[in-house]
Every structure is written in structure tokens, then in C-alpha cells.
Amino acid sequence: MIKSDKIVNRKLNSLKTSTQVDEATSSTPRKREYNIPTVGSIEELKTPSFEELLKAFHDCKSPKQMQNGEAKHVSNGRPPLTAIN
């Protein structure tokens, strides 16, 4: 058999099984249990308020503290807003 024939046969078998009609079982389906999220878990997914986000941003961007408590300003040796190339 040629490789393409094998591929075609596999695809046809796959289509046959995926397009079969459900067979009647003459029984009532069972009620499914749903996993409903709690209010607390939904609240955790909410975006924080703008003030909280701004505070977190400023906390991340604050200058690094040196051992003696003085602020250390990090610089890469070029003035701000200068083209690199």
C-alpha cells in the first residue's frame, strides 16, 4: 500500500467514528454535577483598582536601597530618551 492510501484510509476511519449518530439507550441521562466557582475565587480574578495598580507600579519602579539606606540611582551611561542607534 502506498503511504497516501494509508493516510486516506485513516482519515476515512476517523470520519466514520466521529460522525456516528448516538445510539438510543432507552434510559434517562444522569444529571451532571457542575463545579460552580465560589464568589471568593471570582473576586480574586478581578482587576485591582487603579490606585492599587499605580501603587504597585511605583513600588516596583522605586530606586533600589543601598546598604546604608541611601537611594541608589541606576544608570546605563546615557541620558534618558536618547536614541541608541
Secondary structure, DSSP 8 states (H G I E B T S, - for coil): --HHHHHHHHHHHHHHHHT------SS-----------HHHHHHHS---HHHHHHHHHHHHS-EE-TTS-EE----SS-TT----
